[in-house]
Structure formats: C-alpha cells, structure tokens
Amino acid sequence: MNAVIKVGGKQYYVTEGSEIFVEKIDCNENDVVTFDQVLMLNSKVGNPYLTGVTVEGEVLKNGKAKKIRVFKYKSKDRSNRRTQGHRQPYTKIKITKING
C-alpha cells in the first residue's frame, strides 16, 4: 500500500517498511505514533484528508542533522562578514502499518 501523509507542514510519500525523516516530534524512541492526516491512499485522494485511514510508525531515533554553514556578506562592507551554523532536529520513523 502507498500513502501520502502530512507531518509538520510537509508531505511524505510512504509505503510499509519505509523510513522517513520528519521534523522533531515529542516522543521517545520505540514509541508507536499514529498519523491521521492521510492525503492519498493508493489512487484514492481525500478532500483534503481521507477519513478512517491511519498510518502507524515506530520511532527509531531522535537527533540532529548535519551542521550547515550560513554565510552573510554585504559587498563593500568588509566589517560585516558573518558565519552562522544550524542543525535541524529530526525524528526518524519506520512505517509499520497502513490501515485503510
């Protein structure tokens, strides 16, 4: 079964057994999470969500992504060079079951 779910303002295409990285969710490792905002199941499309369809997953890991560098530079103003870094927190989830 294939599904499109909405988590944290983003849409993810999932199948049973797939692993996805989503925005950090308040949960612990090995918890079971249920997503009820299912936009599409196989070829059936909701308006905006399908009713009676849920996707279950197991939390594998909470962590932070690799650090990215952000450079800010204004031309002809040498004193205003800045470097910033950012690490986005994430939750890794393995999709175990699609009910629908």
N, C-alpha and C positions, 0 to 999 in steps of 0.2 A: 504494500500500500504506500502511496505517496501522499504527502500533505504539505501545505504551506501554512506556517504558524506565524503569529505576530508576538514578538517578545521585545520589550524595551524600545518600542517605536520602530523596530526593524522587522523585516520579513525574512523567514528562513525556509528553504525547501528541504524537507526531511523525509527519510524512509526509516523503516525499522532497522535498528543496528547502527545507524549513522551517529557520528559525534559532531556536535556543534559548539562553537564558542559564542556565548551571548554576553550582554552587559551583566555586571555583577548583580546577583540575586541574593537576598538574605536567606541563606540556607547553609547547612553543614554538608560535609562530604558523606556520601552513601545515602542521602535523603532522596525520597521519591517526590518529584514535582509534577504537577498536572497543568497543562496548558489548555485553556478552553477557548482561546481566540484563534480558531481554525478558519482560515480564509478559503481553502480549497482542499478537497479530498478526492484523489484520483482525477476525474474530469468534472466533478460537481463543484460549482462555485457558489459561495454564500453571498448574502446581501446584507451587511458586509461580512457577517460571520455565519458559519453553519451551526445549527442547533443540535444538541445531542451528540456532538463529536468532541472527543478529547484526545490529547496526546500525552502519554506519560513518559517520563525520563528519569534517569538516575544521575545524581550529581557526582561527577568524578573528581573534580578539582576546582578550588577557588585560587586565583592567583593574579599576577600582574603580567602584562605583555612586555615585550622587549622595549627598552627605552628608545624614544625617538628624539632627535635634536631639532629644535625650532630656532632659527636664526632670524633676528630682526635687525635690519640695516636701513639706514637712511643715507642716500647719496650726498656727498659733500658735507657730511657732518660726522667726522671720524670719531667723535666722543660718544656717539650713541649706538655703538655696536653691542648687541646683547645676545647671549646664548641661553636658551631655556631647554629643559628636558621634561618629558611627560611619559608616565607609564600608566596605561589604561587598565583598570581592574576588570577581570573577566570571570566567568563561570563556565567550566567545560561540562557538557551534558551529553550523556549517551541515551538516545531514544530507544526505549524498550518496547513500547506498545502503542498502537494507534487504534482507538476504539471508534467505530463508526459504521 
